[in-house]
Amino acid sequence: MKLSKKAAATRQHILDTSRGLILRKGFSGVGLQEILKNCDVPKGSFYHYFPSKEAFGRALLQQYVDDYHERLEVLLTAHEGSGRERLMRYWNAWIDDPISGSWAEQCLVVKLAAEVADLSEDMRQVLNDGVEHLVTRIAVVITEGRADGSLPPGAVPQVLAQVLYQMWLGAALLAKLGQDKEPLHQAFTATDQLLTCVGNNTGQES
């Protein structure tokens, strides 16, 4: 369905104003009435754009994933430093991005992954596809870093990228639980060590 410019703006307004609400309270913790009040739109308008709350959630997550990948490309673009510099710039953004703040604090994967995995197959798939794309992109930059000499040879890039992302997800959860960024700083130090360790045991390249 092709929307008019005004209708598209209204739909986008619903998604934009709801993201912070979902980030704070989770998906199941927010009822439709709260979404409508937060967006200041009538129920009929909501259902014009989203046939169900689940469809709304799927659209919200897809927008989040798309936005995330755009920001990721800005940090990982090849002409902005070596592979190692680009990777560490990305991980540092989890702690503090001068433009958008801590990526960890805004991460819907951290907030919703366990919830939507049991709640909605469609929503789970959106997040899972986004994570797979992210891990593959990190693996590509690891390969580029080894090619430009900024990273030593070592673990299979895809495996190492997966391990790093898993570590950062855990660190983000602990940081959220303790209201303290120290786990993120520890993850940053461990990431630097894993990236620069020659021939580590996290799945050897043949």
N, C-alpha and C positions, 0 to 999 in steps of 0.2 A: 504494500500500500504506500503510494507516494503521498507525502504530507505537504501541505502548504507551508510557506515560510513561517507563518504565525504558529501553526500547529506543531511544526518541528521545534520551534523555540519553546513552546509550552512543554512538550515531551522532554526536551533537554533540561528545562528548569526542574521538572520533577526528579530526574535522575541526579542532577547536580546538587540539589538541596537535600536529597535523601541520603547521599553517600555518608556524610558526617554522622547522621542519625544512626545508620546501620553500623558504622564503625564503632560507635559508642555502645550500642545496645545489642548488637547482633541482629540476625534476620528474624528469628522466631520471637525475639523480645520486643519487636516493633509491630504494632497492629496497623491495619489499614487506616483507621481513623487518625492515628498519630501521624502517619505519612501524609494524609490529606491536609491535616492542620499545619504541619510543618511546611508543606508546599503551597498552602493557601489555594487549593484547587478543589472543585466539587467531585464527588464520587463518579459522576457520569463522565467527567473529563478524564479521570484516571483510567476508567475502563475503555475509553475510546482509544487510548494508546497502548494499554496493557490488558489483555483478556483475563489475567489472573495475577495474584501477588507473585506466584512463581515466575511468570513471564516477566514481570517487573524485575525480580531478582536476577534473572538470567541476563536481561538487558543491562542492569546495573553492573554486574560482574564483567560482562563483555566490554563495556565502556572502560571500566577500571583496567582491565588487561590491555586494551588498546592504548590507553593513556600511559600506562606503565612502560610499554614497549617503546613508545615515542620518546619518553624521558630517558630510557635505557640507551637508545641509539645516540642521543646527544652526548652521553657520557662515554660511550664505547666507540665513537666514530674514529676511524683508523688514522686520520691526519692529526689527531689531538694527543700525541704522545706515544710512547712504546706500549706494547701489550701489557706489561706489568703496571705501568702508570695508569692505564685506562681501567684495568681491573680494580686496582686499589682505590681509584677515584669512585668507582661504583660502590664498593663496600663501605667507603667512608660516608657515602650518601645515606646509608642505612643509619648511621649515627647522627649525622647532621648535614643537611643540604641547605646552603645559604639562601636558596630561592624558595624551596617548598618545605623545609624542615626535615625532620627525621623520617626516612622512608619506612623504617621499622614501625614507627608509631602510627603510620597511615596504611599499613599493609592489611588488605582484606584477606589475604591468604592466611596470615597469622590469626586474624579475628574469626574467619568463617569456615576454614577448611574442614575441621572436624564436624561442624554443624551441618553444612550443606552436603557433605559426603553421605550422611544418613537421611537427609531431608529431601533432596532433589537430584536425580541423576543428571538432568540437564545442567543444573548449576554446578554440580561436581565436575562435569566434563569441561565446562568453560574454564574453571580454575585449573584443572589438570592440564588442559592444552596450553594454557598460559605459562604454567610452570615448566612444562616440557620445552616450550619455545625458549624460555629464559635460560634454562640449563644448557641447551644446545648453543645458544648465543655466547654464553660464558666459555664453553668449550672451544668455540671458534677463536675467541680472543686469547685463550691459553695457547692454542696452536700458533697464532700470530706472534705471541710473545716469544715463543721458542724459536720461531723463524727469524725474528729481529734481534735475537740474542739477549733480550731482557729477562727471559726466564730460562732456566736450565731444563734439560730433558728429564722426564720422570714418568709419573702415572699417566695412564690413558686419559686424555683431556675430558672426555665425556664423563668418565667415572669420577675424576677429580672435581669437575664442576658440580656433579650431583652431591658429592660429599660436602663441598663448601656450602652449597645452598642449604643442605640439611642442617649444617652446623649453625648457619645464620638464622634459620627459622627457630631453632631451639634457643639461641641467644635472645632473639626478639621476644619469645614467649617468657623467658626468665626476666628480661628487662621490664616487660609489662607487669609481671607478677610482683616483682620487687620494687617497681617504680624507681629503677636505677639503671643507668646506661652501662654500668660496669661490665655485664656479660657481653655487650656489643663491643666494647673496647678489647675484651679478652679474645673475642672472635676475630677481631681485626689483627691482633698479634699472631694468633694461630694461623690465620689465612696467609699472612706474610711468610710464615715458616713453612707451610705446606707448599706454597707456590715456588719457593726457592730451594726446596729440598731435592737434591739430585737423586733420582732412582728410588723414591719412597715406595712403600709397599701398597699403595692404594690402587692396585691393578696396574701391572707393568705394561708399558708399550712393548710390543714385540719388534 
